[in-house]
Amino acid sequence: MTDFAYFGQTIVNGLSVGCIYGLIGIGFCVIYNASGIVNFAQGAFVMLGGMLTYLFFSVWHVPLFLAALAAIAVVAVTGIVIERLVVRPLWDRKATMFVMILATLAVQIVIDRSTLLIAGDQPKSLPVFTDLPPLRFGGITIGFQTLWIIGGSLILIAALAFFFSKTLVGRAMRACSINREAAALQGIPVSHMLAASFALSAALGAIAGILVTPTQFTAYNVGTPFAISGFIAAIVGGFGRPFGAFLGGLALGVAQALAVYSLGSGLKNVAALSVLLIFLFLRPNGILGAAK
């Protein structure tokens, strides 16, 4: 492979993983806009999406498509349970952001350890969705799973844009993101919107986990790295801006891929933190600016 082809392959790989980071970042934004909460259990939703799909498919022999749908539904319900049992009591008592972050971190740890006890510590993987030879463009190879990741992410972005602009629930969630008190005065059930935001965020995380697991692996401890990357994507995009979070994820994925290409895999995480620091110093409001 020539240097140019290898560089192009690096960019494609970076965009692929960047789409996953972007979806996770959107999950952060959805909950933050509805409640002002930064949910550091978001990575657990990604891990659970891949892990539950694996269990449904490989252990209980459910067809892959149905296994994925079942996993998304279970993770969405898990998000609602977390909101009801952990977040809602603290929210009602007007707990500080620091307390909320600690609570969601504790949820992440509990889910990680529970998964370890149930599924073990061995990495799990899923088959690719389309088992065909990869496409080749010059020296660049694009697997069909990469197309699933990129295409699925773009479809989700379009669906979310429609949901927030055209549906009653989506507009209610947007109203809560602008001013929760005013939304409550208009008769919008703000507490229900909080539960809906957790369900939607959890579903997005599960979809991201399902899309990425065939290209990597899932295990009980992959949630935290994904959560950190998604959080960085959300900050780079302008925290609270879903589309900005997706752009931030793409930027982060490409930056990490270029770091591996130029400096080796050992500096992958250094690249992620460098991107974060650059934006914090030069453009603290992110690519699209902070949500108003």
N, C-alpha and C positions, 0 to 999 in steps of 0.2 A: 504494500500500500504506500502510495506517495505521501509526502508530507501534506500536500493540499487535501488529498482525500482523507487522511487521518484527522486533519483539522476539521473538515466538514463533518466527519463522523462524530467528532467530539461535540460539535455544536448541536447536532441532532440528538445525541444522548443527553446533553444538558437541557435542551428544551423539553425532552420527555420527562425527566425527573423534575424539572421546573414546573410542569403542569401539576404534578402531584403536590409539590410545595404550595402552589397557588391555590389548589382546592382546600388544603388544610388552612391556609391563611384566610380564605373566605369564611371558613367555619369560625375562626376567631372573630372575624368582623361581624358576622350575623349575630352572635351572642352579645358582643360588645355594644352593637347598635341598639339592641333591644333592652339591655339592662345595665350597660356600663361595666360589665364583668369581663375580666380576662380569664378565660377558661383553659387552664393548663392541663386539663384532662383530655384535650382535643386529640393528642397523640394516641391515647388509649382507644379512641373510636377507630382510628386507622388500623391499629393492630387487630382489634376485634373484627373488623370487616374482613380482613384476610384470613384470620384464624377461624372464625365461625364458618366462612365459606369452605375452608379446607375440611373442617369437621363434618359439615353437612355432605360434602361431596365425597371425601375419601373414606370417612368412617361410617356414615349412615347412607351412603350411595344414592344421594339425591342428585338428579341431573344438574350440571354446573350452573345453568341459567337460573333454575329454581333455587339452587343453593345460594346463589348471590342475592336473589331477591329476599330470601328468608333471612340472610345475614343482615341485610340493610334494615329490614323491619325490626329485627331483634335489637340492633344497635340503636335505632331511633327510639325504641321503647326504653332502652338503657339510659339514653340521654334524658328522657322525661323523668325516669326514676331518680337520677342524680339531681335533677333540678328540684324535684319535690322533697327529697329526703335531706339533701345537703345544702343546696344553694338557697332555696326558698326561705327556710328558717333564718338564715343569716341575712338575706336580703330584707326580710320583714323587720329585722332588728337594726337595719341600716348599718351593717358591719362595714368596716373599712375595706378598701381595695386590697390591702396587705392580707387581711384575714381571708378574703375570698380566694386570693392566689394560693395561700397555704392550704385552704380547704380543697381546692381543685387538684393541687399537687398530691395531697393525701389520697384523693380518689384515684389518681393515676397510679400511685404505688399499690393501692389495694387491688385494683384491676390487674396490674402486672403480676402480683404475687398469686392472685386467685387463678390466673391463666397458667402460671407455672405449675400450680398444684393439679390442675385439671388436665392440661395438655402436655405437660412435661417441658423440658428445656431444649429439645431438639428442634432445629429450624424446620419449618413447613413451607411447602410451595404449592402452586396450582399450575395446571397445564395452560398453555397459551390458548386464547380464545379462538384463534384461527390458525390451524396447523398447516400452513402453506410455506413454501420457500420464501425467504425475504426478498423484497424488491431491491434492485440494484440500479443506482444512478451514477455512472462513472465508477469511481472507487468507493462510493458511499452505499452502505447497506442499511436498509430500513426494514426492520421486522414488523410483522403485522400487529404484534402487541404494542409496539410503539405507536402505530396508527390508531389502535384502540385507545391508548392513553391520550394522545393529542386530540383525536376526534371526539372522544367521550368528554373530555374537559371542555372543549368548545361548545358542544351541545348543552352541557350543564350551565355554562355561562349564559348562553342564549335563553335557556329555560328559566334561570334565576332572574334575568332581566325582565322576561315576560311576567314571572310570578310577582315581582316587586312593583311592577308598573300597571298590571292589568287585573290582578285578582284582589278580592276584598281583604283576605288575610295578609297578603303581601303589602298592600297599602297601609293596613293597620300597623304592621310591623315597622314600616317606614315612618309612620307618624310617631310611633314610640321612640324611634331613633332620633327624631328631631326634638321632641319635647314630651317626655312621659307624662308630666302633670297635665299639660294641655290635652293630650290624647285621652287621658282618663276623664277629663271634664267633658269631652265629646262623646263619652259612652263606650270607648274602646276598652275591653277587658285587658288591662296591661299585664296582669298576672298570667292570663292565658297566652298572651303573646310571648312571655318569657318561656313558658313550657314549649310553645311552638318553635321558638328560636333554638332551644336545646335539641329538639327532635330533628330540625332541619340541619343543624350543625353536625349532629351525630351521623345523620344519613350521608352528608357530604364526606365526612371522614371515612365512613365505611366504604363508600364508592371508591375513594382514593386508595384505600388499602386493597380492595379487590382488584383494581386496575394494575397496581404496581407489583402485587405478589407474584404473578407469573414471571416477571423479569428479575426479581430479587428473591427474598425469602421473608417469611414472617416468623416471629418468635415473641415470647412474652416480654422481651426487653427492647423491642424496636420502637415502641410508642414515644418514648422520651426524645430520641433524636429527631423523629418526625415532628413532634410538637415544637421543638426549638426552631427547626427550619421553617415551619409554618408561621411561627411567631415573628421570625426575622422577615419573612416575606410580607406579612401584614404591616410591619413597621416601615419597610422599604417602600411599600405601595402607598402609605398614608393610612394610619390605623383607623379603621372604620369604613374604608372605601373598598368594597368587595372586588371591583374590577382592578383597582390599584393593587390589591393583594395578589391577584392573579399575575399581573405584570411583575410585581416584586418577586413572585415565585419563579417566573421565567428568568429574570435577571440573576437570581440566586443560583438557579440550576446551571445556567451557562457559566457563571463565575466559578462555581465549583469544578465544572468540567474542564474549563480552561486552566485552572490551577493544577488539576491532575495531569493535564496535557503538558504543561510547561514545567511544573515543579515536582510532580510525583503525588501519589495518593495520600501521603502523610500530611500534606498541607491543605487537604480538602476542607476541613473544619476551620482552619485559619482563614481561608478565602471567604467562608460564610461570615465569620465575625468581622473581617475586614470590610466587606460590603456593608454590614450594619453600621460600623463606625464611620465609614465615609458618608453615609446618608445622615447619620446623627449630627455630624459636624457641618456638612455642606448643605444638606437639604433635610432638616429635621422633620418637616411636614410630609416627607415622602414624595413619591413620583406624582401623585395626584393631589397631594395635600391632605391634611387631617380632616376628618368629618366635622361638620359644623352642627 
